[in-house]
Amino acid sequence: MINDIKEQSLSVFLIKKIRELMNECSDHISTGGCKDFSEYKRMTGVIEGLALAEREVLDWKEQHIKQ
């Protein structure tokens, strides 16, 4: 993926990237990629953190960008 900010807004880029990372983590968990419960907890924490970050970007976009 080319990070050409001229082609898309920063908020669109961040939301897309966050969702890609969330999907990668979810796929890792769902395919049995976690070697133990500790890794599972870490991965679910990463997903939770990414979801919070996505919500913040969406909220900022809603408040600051007229669509």
Secondary structure, 3 states (H helix, E strand, C coil): CCCCCCCCCHHHHHHHHHHHHHHHHHHHHHCCCCCCHHHHHHHHHHHHHHHHHHHHHHHHHHHHCCC
